[in-house]
């Protein structure tokens, strides 16, 4: 192909000397404004590379003229956050429900703090938003084995249930069958009685026998009226709202093998202000507090 300048007949634009299979390329330069922006961006990149950490070496990196560190900035931000939260955290230590609810800013802080703590520590067992799982109570209702006041909830979170804490809440459901304290027939009868008093279908004859067994062995904890005892964590057996299920099989399992659920004592992991925030969140935001 000759080196003479050629003009495209259709557009009137100069052609380059490039040709592929008879297709020729127009010699159309990039717009000056585009080239200007391109060169400016290269200049900015070079300046940034000089000022900021940029070039990696074998065991270190070029730290830049400004010596900026995102890690140090993040650490400073965390320190500042803790300083800003310190005043509200201090107010939560020893706070009552009334004192929290009388301070809107403190209340908002407790809810925000409690929500994060619940998600990090409690949802694994109690489920999303505390809706519960088999063996782990629903924290949204008004059924509480150990009491649902703010102080009760805070105490339970602090010391746990059957936990490794000197002040833990403690109450046992004996294994009446496994430990051979009741005969299999007696267990069957008392199961029928519990089904009956909780409004479920039951064998009336067996339930009548089971009433005597209940009075002699179970009423000491669950009460003569089977309404439960919060001092011992003994559930109300008349409402069918039970931790391990209310059908015949679940009741038989509870009577025969007993129950010994564990709630950790969180005072070994959380601070007093965190426990107060968590207790307030459970009590007031999840909707089950008394």
LINSULTA-V411213 format. One record per residue. N is the residue number from 0. SS is DSSP state (alpha for helix, beta for strand, coil for the rest). OMEGA is omega in whole degrees, 0 to 359 (NA if undefined). Layout:
# LINSULTA-V411213
N,SS,OMEGA  N,SS,OMEGA
This chain:
# LINSULTA-V411213
0,coil,183  1,coil,181  2,coil,180  3,coil,177  4,coil,180  5,beta,179  6,beta,177  7,coil,185  8,coil,184  9,coil,185  10,coil,183  11,coil,182  12,coil,178  13,beta,177  14,beta,172  15,beta,177  16,beta,182  17,beta,179  18,beta,178  19,beta,178  20,coil,177  21,coil,179  22,beta,182  23,beta,185  24,beta,176  25,beta,178  26,coil,183  27,coil,182  28,coil,176  29,coil,178  30,coil,182  31,alpha,180  32,alpha,180  33,alpha,178  34,alpha,178  35,alpha,179  36,alpha,180  37,alpha,181  38,alpha,177  39,alpha,180  40,alpha,177  41,alpha,179  42,alpha,178  43,alpha,180  44,alpha,180  45,alpha,179  46,alpha,179  47,alpha,181  48,alpha,180  49,alpha,184  50,alpha,189  51,coil,174  52,coil,187  53,coil,191  54,coil,178  55,beta,173  56,coil,184  57,coil,184  58,coil,181  59,coil,180  60,beta,176  61,coil,188  62,coil,177  63,coil,181  64,coil,183  65,coil,179  66,coil,182  67,coil,179  68,coil,178  69,alpha,179  70,alpha,179  71,alpha,178  72,alpha,179  73,alpha,179  74,alpha,178  75,alpha,179  76,alpha,179  77,alpha,178  78,alpha,179  79,alpha,179  80,alpha,180  81,alpha,178  82,alpha,180  83,alpha,182  84,alpha,187  85,alpha,182  86,alpha,180  87,alpha,178  88,alpha,179  89,alpha,180  90,alpha,183  91,alpha,181  92,coil,180  93,coil,181  94,coil,174  95,coil,178  96,alpha,181  97,alpha,182  98,alpha,177  99,alpha,184  100,alpha,177  101,coil,181  102,coil,185  103,alpha,180  104,alpha,178  105,alpha,180  106,alpha,178  107,alpha,179  108,alpha,181  109,alpha,180  110,alpha,181  111,alpha,180  112,alpha,182  113,alpha,180  114,alpha,179  115,alpha,181  116,alpha,179  117,alpha,179  118,alpha,182  119,alpha,191  120,alpha,192  121,coil,185  122,alpha,180  123,alpha,180  124,alpha,187  125,alpha,177  126,coil,182  127,alpha,183  128,alpha,172  129,alpha,183  130,coil,173  131,coil,175  132,beta,177  133,coil,182  134,coil,179  135,beta,191  136,coil,171  137,coil,183  138,coil,181  139,coil,184  140,coil,181  141,coil,181  142,coil,183  143,coil,179  144,coil,186  145,coil,180  146,coil,184  147,coil,175  148,coil,178  149,alpha,181  150,alpha,179  151,alpha,181  152,alpha,180  153,alpha,179  154,alpha,181  155,alpha,178  156,alpha,183  157,alpha,189  158,alpha,177  159,coil,178  160,beta,184  161,coil,182  162,coil,179  163,coil,183  164,coil,184  165,coil,182  166,coil,182  167,coil,173  168,beta,185  169,coil,176  170,coil,185  171,coil,166  172,beta,185  173,coil,174  174,coil,189  175,coil,179  176,coil,182  177,coil,180  178,coil,174  179,coil,175  180,coil,175  181,coil,176  182,coil,178  183,alpha,181  184,alpha,178  185,alpha,179  186,alpha,178  187,alpha,181  188,alpha,182  189,alpha,174  190,alpha,178  191,alpha,178  192,alpha,179  193,alpha,175  194,alpha,182  195,alpha,184  196,alpha,177  197,coil,174  198,coil,180  199,coil,180  200,coil,184  201,coil,174  202,coil,186  203,alpha,181  204,alpha,179  205,alpha,180  206,alpha,178  207,alpha,176  208,alpha,181  209,alpha,179  210,alpha,179  211,alpha,178  212,alpha,179  213,alpha,182  214,alpha,184  215,alpha,189  216,alpha,190  217,coil,186  218,alpha,181  219,alpha,178  220,alpha,186  221,alpha,180  222,coil,179  223,coil,179  224,coil,179  225,coil,181  226,coil,176  227,coil,181  228,beta,183  229,coil,178  230,coil,183  231,coil,184  232,coil,181  233,beta,185  234,coil,170  235,coil,184  236,coil,183  237,coil,187  238,coil,179  239,coil,179  240,coil,190  241,coil,187  242,coil,185  243,coil,180  244,coil,186  245,coil,179  246,coil,186  247,alpha,181  248,alpha,182  249,alpha,179  250,alpha,179  251,alpha,178  252,alpha,181  253,alpha,181  254,alpha,186  255,alpha,186  256,alpha,182  257,coil,178  258,beta,178  259,coil,178  260,coil,183  261,coil,171  262,beta,182  263,coil,172  264,coil,187  265,alpha,177  266,alpha,177  267,alpha,184  268,coil,183  269,coil,178  270,coil,182  271,alpha,180  272,alpha,177  273,alpha,178  274,alpha,178  275,alpha,179  276,alpha,179  277,alpha,179  278,alpha,179  279,alpha,179  280,alpha,179  281,alpha,184  282,alpha,191  283,alpha,183  284,alpha,178  285,coil,171  286,coil,183  287,coil,184  288,coil,180  289,coil,NA
